[in-house]
Amino acid sequence: MERGKSNGMNFVAGAVVGGAIGAIAALLLAPRTGEETRALIKKRVNEVGKDLKEMKDNIEPKLRKARDELARKMQGRESMR
């Protein structure tokens, strides 16, 4: 993987984790009833779940392509022996 792509993925992962931490802190520190807080947590968990699924759906084809390319290169090396 190119270095720029790796740094981009690291940034996205950091942004997701940082956003989740910030959202949790905001929910726990906001003056709401327990019922309201639980409803907000449930909503946020569902949103994060959808975001993670979308990320998986975007990354999965790229990983398959990289795996297939690596397998082809390995087969090429074995046939050279």
VEXDREN-2710 file (C-alpha; in Angstrom, 1 decimal):
% VEXDREN-2710
k/r/px/py/pz
1/MET/0.0/0.0/0.0
2/GLU/1.3/3.4/-0.8
3/ARG/2.3/5.6/2.1
4/GLY/-0.3/8.3/1.4
5/LYS/-3.1/5.8/1.3
6/SER/-2.0/4.4/4.6
7/ASN/-1.8/7.8/6.2
8/GLY/-5.3/8.6/4.9
9/MET/-6.7/5.4/6.4
10/ASN/-5.0/6.2/9.7
11/PHE/-6.6/9.6/9.6
12/VAL/-10.1/8.2/8.9
13/ALA/-9.7/5.6/11.7
14/GLY/-8.5/8.3/14.1
15/ALA/-11.4/10.6/13.2
16/VAL/-13.9/7.8/13.7
17/VAL/-12.5/6.9/17.1
18/GLY/-12.1/10.5/18.2
19/GLY/-15.7/11.2/17.1
20/ALA/-17.0/8.3/19.0
21/ILE/-15.1/9.3/22.2
22/GLY/-16.4/12.9/21.9
23/ALA/-20.0/11.7/21.3
24/ILE/-19.8/9.4/24.4
25/ALA/-18.4/12.2/26.5
26/ALA/-21.1/14.6/25.3
27/LEU/-23.8/12.2/26.0
28/LEU/-22.6/11.3/29.5
29/LEU/-21.9/14.9/30.5
30/ALA/-25.1/16.5/29.1
31/PRO/-27.9/17.3/31.6
32/ARG/-30.5/14.8/30.5
33/THR/-32.7/12.1/32.0
34/GLY/-31.5/8.5/32.0
35/GLU/-34.2/7.7/29.4
36/GLU/-33.1/10.5/27.1
37/THR/-29.5/9.5/27.5
38/ARG/-30.2/5.9/26.7
39/ALA/-32.2/6.9/23.6
40/LEU/-29.3/9.0/22.4
41/ILE/-26.8/6.3/23.0
42/LYS/-28.9/3.8/21.1
43/LYS/-29.2/6.3/18.2
44/ARG/-25.4/6.9/18.2
45/VAL/-24.6/3.2/18.3
46/ASN/-26.9/2.6/15.3
47/GLU/-25.2/5.5/13.4
48/VAL/-21.7/4.2/14.2
49/GLY/-22.8/0.7/13.2
50/LYS/-24.0/2.0/9.8
51/ASP/-20.8/4.0/9.4
52/LEU/-18.6/0.9/10.1
53/LYS/-20.6/-1.2/7.7
54/GLU/-20.2/1.4/5.0
55/MET/-16.4/1.5/5.7
56/LYS/-16.3/-2.3/5.5
57/ASP/-18.2/-2.3/2.3
58/ASN/-15.8/0.2/0.8
59/ILE/-12.6/-1.5/2.1
60/GLU/-13.5/-5.1/1.4
61/PRO/-13.2/-4.9/-2.5
62/LYS/-9.9/-3.2/-2.2
63/LEU/-8.6/-5.9/0.2
64/ARG/-9.8/-8.6/-2.2
65/LYS/-8.1/-6.9/-5.1
66/ALA/-4.8/-6.6/-3.2
67/ARG/-5.1/-10.3/-2.1
68/ASP/-5.6/-11.4/-5.7
69/GLU/-2.7/-9.3/-6.9
70/LEU/-0.4/-10.7/-4.3
71/ALA/-1.5/-14.3/-5.1
72/ARG/-0.8/-13.6/-8.8
73/LYS/2.7/-12.3/-8.0
74/MET/3.4/-15.2/-5.7
75/GLN/2.3/-17.7/-8.5
76/GLY/4.6/-15.8/-10.9
77/ARG/7.6/-16.2/-8.6
78/GLU/6.9/-19.9/-8.0
79/SER/6.7/-20.6/-11.8
80/MET/10.1/-18.9/-12.2
81/ARG/11.8/-21.5/-9.9
END
